[in-house]
Amino acid sequence: MDCLFCKIVSGEIKSNKIYEDELTYAFLDIFPVTKGHTLVIPKKHAQHIEEMDDDSTSALLISAKKVSERIRNTMNYPATTVGINNGPEAGQEIGHVHIHIIPRKESEDGG
């Protein structure tokens, strides 16, 4: 499979890992919206969230919660934007499910 995120999970492509467990992997976005912008992905490939099994879907959201909490606590950000672009028509640029965790401060556009 020629998936960028699958290559990151396998170690074929290096990343700045933030978090990892049995089913998920989180790393810093290489084109961050703000400092600390992190992507949380399932290790098992799926392009759309509807393709994921329930265990992987639950693990993905739990991992996103942990990463968001870690970012807020370690970087002293009061908030995060948590989002999924589910398919190319929704703005998904990489064909592998991922959750964006974007740290936010009051002075930044939360859009």
Summary of the structure (lengths in Angstrom):
residues: 111
radius of gyration: 13.4
end to end distance: 33.7
largest distance: 41.3
contacts: 302
relative contact order: 0.21
helix: 32%
strand: 23%
